[in-house]
Amino acid sequence: MSQAATSDPQNVVKVVDAGPSRKKLQIEIPAAAVAEKLKLSMDTLAVEAALPGFRKGRVPRQLVEKRFGSTVRKEAKNELVASAYSKAVEDLKLQVLGDPTAGNLAEVELTDGKPFAFEVEVEVLPEFELPKLEGIKVKKPVLAVTDEIVAEEITKMQINEGSLESREKAEPGDYLTGHAVMTGPDGKEFYNLKGAVVQCPLPEKKGKGMILGIIVEDFSKQLGSPKAGDTVTIKCKGPEQHEVEGLRNVDLTVAFTIDRVDRIIPAPVDSILGLFGVESEERLKEIVRSRMQQRVEIQQQSVLHQQIAKYLIDETKMELPPRLTAQQALRTLDRQRMELMYRGMEPHQIEERMAELRAVSGASAARDLKLTFILHKAAETLDVRVDEGELNGRIASMAMQRNERPEKLRQELIQTNRVGAVFQQIRDHKTLDAILANASVEELSAEDFDKAMKAESKKA
């Protein structure tokens, strides 16, 4: 179904339904606007151009066009597209989520004297009604930081600060470092990573392991007990929800050449004392207990948020795409990654969890996408905003959970284009907190809470 959407003295825009929560924008920029843009771009360049044998601004126009014409047309095309797209979204009052996909942009060229027509697809907030946001019944577990929890956290610190002991042959729990190359059935290379690290699955994993972000059910069997210098071949299936479209549901082969086999030897407690600048183990336990209390509070908040989220998903009717796009999958995975980091999960555990999330069913992934849409609309309804101070505070909190400096984590987030995911996480949390403020909260012991959750799960 398509419809003429808007036109102005310059551009003609049509919008076409491209599926649930997606629109295709067909935009035509008239020949006069194209000619004016090209002339302006070329005139600007002619004034600034400097070539050997000519003074600045004195290069003949024909030479400028011959030398820089393709670059000028490319830049003019990008500027016209950006301007026309922004105006179309504003005129149509589209609630766009994420960046547009290119459509036919790569195939069409800007030609002087001819109109320029292009298409882009955008993901938009679907039309739906929010459920009632007041009086939602939730259960809050009363959690305590026990001596056992403190001891487990100190043991984790000892492992994180431990040293590597070279091993001749890999055994469960050991780490393999090497060169991993992932290819598809036609030989297409997806990943080529030197320094890839793989852990030999521990017994409790029941043979399941991870390589290059993909869970392999019979990993132990395929991996065996290799030595440094060996090359092992791992066969696996691309997960249905992978953020790389070409990897989805295809047969994959990973060739892993092992450079070294290591075992982590936990650091002595004395070195952990030095790390925190304390002299006694009792003082270390006090510091860890305080940190774990903050983590428990985050876990309580997460449990309450999960119940609110379940209510919102169950009580909202919405048409969703039958299959997530790569962009949607990437956004939902980034959202989950930030949540795990916020909860203080160890980096290697996060990567394992991300691999598991890539393998979830389409229905489960669609529910997460549905929640994204609901929270976006709820945030606007409740006028939830996020400022720079809150963003910096969240990054500092996540850095503390990871025992990192905030500036180091910020730089990592910038380099991986995940600052926006942190911003979205804060907005989601504030939205859920705003709903929670008007909820009916029942406090339960951890044991009673588990029983209640199991009973609800069985009922569902």
Residue pairs with C-beta under 8 A, 6 or more apart in sequence:
1 16
1 17
2 14
2 15
2 16
2 17
3 14
3 15
3 16
4 14
5 13
5 14
5 15
5 88
5 91
5 92
6 13
6 88
6 91
6 92
7 13
8 87
8 91
10 29
10 30
10 33
11 27
11 28
11 29
11 30
11 33
11 84
11 87
11 88
12 27
12 28
12 30
13 25
13 26
13 27
13 28
13 84
13 88
13 91
13 92
14 25
14 26
15 23
15 24
15 25
15 26
15 92
15 94
16 23
16 24
16 25
16 26
17 23
17 24
18 24
18 121
19 321
20 126
20 319
20 320
20 321
20 322
21 97
21 123
21 124
21 125
21 126
21 319
21 320
21 321
21 373
22 121
22 122
22 123
22 124
22 321
22 325
23 94
23 121
23 122
23 124
24 103
24 119
24 120
24 121
25 85
25 88
25 100
25 119
25 120
25 121
25 122
26 117
26 119
27 84
27 85
27 88
27 117
27 118
27 119
27 120
28 115
28 116
28 117
29 80
29 84
29 115
29 116
29 117
30 115
31 113
31 114
31 115
33 80
34 80
34 110
34 111
34 112
34 113
34 114
34 115
34 116
35 112
35 113
37 76
37 79
37 80
38 72
38 73
38 76
38 110
38 112
41 72
41 75
41 76
42 61
42 64
42 65
42 69
42 72
45 64
45 68
45 72
46 57
46 59
46 61
46 64
47 57
48 56
48 57
49 56
49 57
49 59
49 64
49 67
49 68
50 56
50 57
50 59
51 59
51 63
51 67
54 60
54 63
65 72
73 109
73 110
74 110
76 110
77 109
77 110
77 116
80 110
80 116
81 105
81 118
81 120
85 100
85 120
88 94
89 96
89 122
94 122
94 124
95 124
95 125
95 376
96 122
96 123
96 124
97 123
97 124
97 125
97 372
97 373
97 376
98 122
98 123
98 327
98 328
98 331
99 327
100 120
100 121
100 122
101 120
101 121
101 122
101 325
101 327
102 120
103 118
103 119
103 120
103 121
104 118
104 119
105 118
105 119
105 120
108 116
108 117
108 118
110 116
123 325
123 327
123 328
125 373
125 376
125 377
126 318
126 319
126 320
126 373
128 316
128 317
128 318
128 373
128 374
128 377
129 316
129 317
130 312
130 316
130 374
130 377
130 378
130 381
131 311
131 312
131 315
131 316
132 315
133 378
133 381
133 382
133 435
133 438
134 438
134 439
135 438
135 439
135 440
136 307
136 308
136 311
136 435
136 438
136 439
136 440
137 439
137 440
137 442
138 304
138 307
138 308
138 436
138 439
138 440
138 441
138 442
139 307
139 441
139 442
139 443
139 444
139 449
139 452
139 453
140 300
140 303
140 304
140 441
140 442
140 443
140 444
140 449
141 300
141 303
141 444
141 445
141 446
141 449
141 450
142 443
142 444
142 445
142 446
142 449
143 296
143 299
143 300
143 446
144 296
144 446
145 289
145 292
145 293
145 296
149 292
150 285
150 288
150 289
150 292
153 288
153 291
153 292
154 269
154 272
154 284
154 285
154 288
155 266
156 346
157 267
157 272
157 275
157 288
157 403
158 266
158 267
158 268
158 269
158 272
159 264
159 266
159 267
160 346
160 403
161 267
161 271
161 272
161 275
162 264
162 265
162 266
162 267
163 264
163 265
163 267
164 175
164 262
164 263
164 264
164 265
165 262
165 263
165 264
165 265
166 260
166 261
166 262
167 174
167 261
167 262
167 263
168 227
168 228
168 261
169 225
169 226
169 227
169 261
170 176
170 200
170 223
170 225
170 226
170 227
170 258
170 261
171 200
171 225
171 263
172 200
172 201
172 202
172 203
172 220
173 199
173 200
173 202
173 263
174 199
174 200
174 261
174 262
174 263
175 197
175 198
175 199
175 200
175 261
175 262
175 263
175 264
176 197
176 198
176 199
176 200
176 226
176 256
176 258
176 260
176 261
176 262
177 195
177 196
177 197
177 258
177 259
177 260
177 262
178 196
178 198
178 256
178 257
178 258
178 259
178 260
179 193
179 194
179 195
179 196
179 256
179 257
179 259
180 191
180 192
180 193
180 196
180 198
180 211
180 212
180 254
180 255
180 256
180 257
181 189
181 191
181 192
181 193
181 254
181 255
181 256
182 189
182 190
182 191
182 192
182 212
182 252
182 253
182 254
183 189
183 190
183 252
183 253
183 254
183 255
184 190
184 246
184 247
184 250
184 251
184 252
184 253
185 250
185 251
188 246
190 244
190 246
190 247
190 252
191 212
193 212
196 211
196 212
196 256
198 209
198 210
198 211
198 223
198 256
199 209
199 210
199 348
200 209
200 220
200 223
200 225
201 207
201 208
201 209
201 219
201 220
205 220
207 217
207 218
207 219
207 220
207 221
208 215
208 216
208 217
208 218
208 219
208 220
209 215
209 216
209 219
209 220
209 223
210 216
210 219
210 351
210 352
210 355
211 219
211 234
211 236
211 254
211 256
212 254
213 351
213 354
213 355
213 358
214 236
214 238
214 239
214 242
214 252
214 355
214 358
214 359
215 239
215 352
215 355
215 356
215 358
215 359
216 222
216 234
216 236
219 234
222 232
222 233
222 234
222 235
223 232
223 234
224 232
226 232
226 258
226 261
227 258
227 261
228 258
228 259
228 260
228 261
229 257
229 258
230 257
230 258
231 255
231 256
231 257
231 258
232 255
232 256
232 258
233 253
233 254
233 255
233 256
234 253
234 254
234 256
235 251
235 252
235 253
236 252
236 254
237 249
237 250
237 251
237 252
238 247
238 248
238 249
238 250
238 251
238 252
239 247
239 248
239 355
239 358
239 359
240 248
240 249
240 358
240 359
240 360
240 361
240 362
240 365
241 248
241 324
241 329
241 332
241 333
241 357
241 358
241 359
241 360
241 362
241 365
242 248
242 329
242 358
243 326
243 329
243 330
243 333
243 358
244 326
245 325
245 326
269 281
269 284
272 284
273 279
273 280
273 281
273 284
276 284
276 287
278 284
278 287
291 400
295 343
295 344
295 401
298 342
298 343
298 344
299 343
301 429
301 433
302 339
302 343
303 449
304 432
304 436
304 439
304 441
305 429
305 432
305 436
308 432
308 435
308 436
308 439
309 371
309 432
312 371
312 374
312 375
312 378
312 435
313 367
313 370
313 371
313 374
316 370
316 374
318 370
318 373
318 374
320 366
320 369
320 370
321 328
321 366
321 369
322 362
323 362
324 332
324 362
324 365
324 366
324 369
328 369
329 358
329 365
331 372
331 421
332 365
332 368
332 369
332 372
333 354
333 357
333 358
334 418
334 421
335 368
335 372
335 421
335 424
335 425
335 428
336 353
336 354
336 357
336 368
337 350
337 354
337 418
337 421
338 418
338 421
338 422
338 424
338 425
339 425
340 349
340 350
340 353
340 354
341 350
341 398
341 401
341 402
342 394
342 397
342 398
342 401
342 425
343 401
344 401
344 402
345 353
347 402
375 427
375 428
375 431
375 432
378 384
378 431
378 435
379 427
379 428
379 430
379 431
382 431
382 434
382 435
384 427
384 430
384 431
384 434
385 427
386 423
386 426
386 427
386 430
390 426
391 419
391 422
391 423
391 426
392 406
392 410
394 422
394 425
394 426
395 406
395 409
395 410
395 413
395 422
396 406
398 409
398 422
399 405
399 406
399 408
399 409
402 409
410 419
413 419
413 422
444 452
